[in-house]
Amino acid sequence: MNDGSLYYLLLLPLAAALLCWVLASVSGWTRLAAEYRLDHPVTGERAWMRTARIGPVNYHSVLSFTCTDEGLQISIAFPFRIGHPPLFIPWDEFDHVVPDNKLFSNRIKASIGRPEIARVVLPAWVRYRMPMSLRGIAEE
């Protein structure tokens, strides 16, 4: 191994960490974390390796969701966690919930926060576990 290869081995993890941080900033995850950072573990029905969009960033098969009676926990898989602390968003912070049905998918779009902090597109798994009051809005 020559001297230049060692620099690339050091540069690659730094570039990956920078990319994770930039995506967290661009997507709105950083702004969501300022309001909804998870401060205690929650228990509920859980789904791993799901896809969702937060802001303009599509998180493909790297998100975990936990639904409780109080709200929704969102976390990202370990290698991508830089800049992405786990979130817990109470159900009453969801607004403008509408269906986003595309070919073979049954998702929902929603605004988070009042005033709006971020727009999200969440998978059907969340849609069918959210409170009926929000689900009714999304079914219209």
C-alpha positions, 0 to 999 in steps of 0.5 A: 500500500502506498502513502496515497492509499492511506489518505483515501482510507481516512478520507472516505469515512470523513466524506460519509460523515459529512454527507450524513450531516448535510442530508440531515440539514437539507431534509429538515431532520435537524430542525425536527430534532430541535423540537422533537428529539427523543429523550426517553425510550418508547415502546410500541409497534415497530417496523424496521427498514422502511422508506420515507421522505423528509423534506426533499430527501428520500430515506430508502429502507433505512428508517425505523418507526415505532407507533404509540398512542402518543406519537411516532418515533422515527430513527435511522439505521446506525451507519447513517445516524450522524446528524440524525438523532432519533425523533418522537413526534406527537400525533397532535403535531401532524397537520395537513395529512393527505393520501399520497397514493402512487402505483403499488404504494399507499403513503401519506403526506403530512406537515409536522409542527405548527408552524410547519417545520417539515413536510414528510411522506410516510409509508402505509405502515404508519398510515394504518397505525395513526389515530383514527382522527388523522387517518380519517383525514388521510382517507378522504 
